[in-house]
């Protein structure tokens, strides 16, 4: 009897386990479809903005020259191929007043020439600078004395010529024609600025301009001469300055 009751109970449990209602699926709207996130930026150019403000200044390095006007070609003075030369007379007191011409050279020169071949009178010259601490002559003792005591180019290494006016440029120009003209401007040495005028000869051949410019200055105008070393030598006050240049685009 007990076995029959147990069998009936077991059978009932089995029916409930296997024959009950199947599990119901959750309604479709029970799990909302995830919404696509809105794009941070619209498509197009604005999707990839520049990493800096549009109006931010552009940073460049090195010497920067403004763009020349239409029809004007810019030529840069070539350092190493160009040079500044000084010439000054020396009288050696300890050598029976022997006269000698002292000559010093630096090739560390920079500048710009703007050439308008269609209208040469619109041509111009930018600021020309040179490192005069690099002046070298045939005598190292002279070079050291000029650098440290007289010209003081160790303290004031850079001289600048700022052109203000050009006279004598022709109305027309032909390739290979030699031009002669004058350039007036301000020459700054040791933070002292004086007006000077250079006589210039210049020739353009293809993509190269060559020429030379000469002037004379007084050392006393710039506060460092004439040079006198007691019992040894005296220099003249007047110095010839020669600028030999080559310029290319």
Buried (B, 14 or more C-beta within 10 A) or exposed (E): EEEEEEEEEEEEEEEEEEEEEEEEEEEEEEEEEEEEEEEEEEEEEEEEEEEEEEEEEEEEEEEEEEEBEEEBBBBBBBBEBBBBBBBBBBBBBEEEEEEBEBBBBBBBBBBBBBBBBEEBBBBBBBBBBBBBBBBEBEBEEBBEBBBEEBBBBEEBBBBBBBBEEBEEBEEEBEEEEEBEBBBBBBBBBBEEBEEBBBEBEBEBEEEBBBBBBBBEBEBEBBEBBBBEBEEEBBBBBBBBBBBBBBBEE
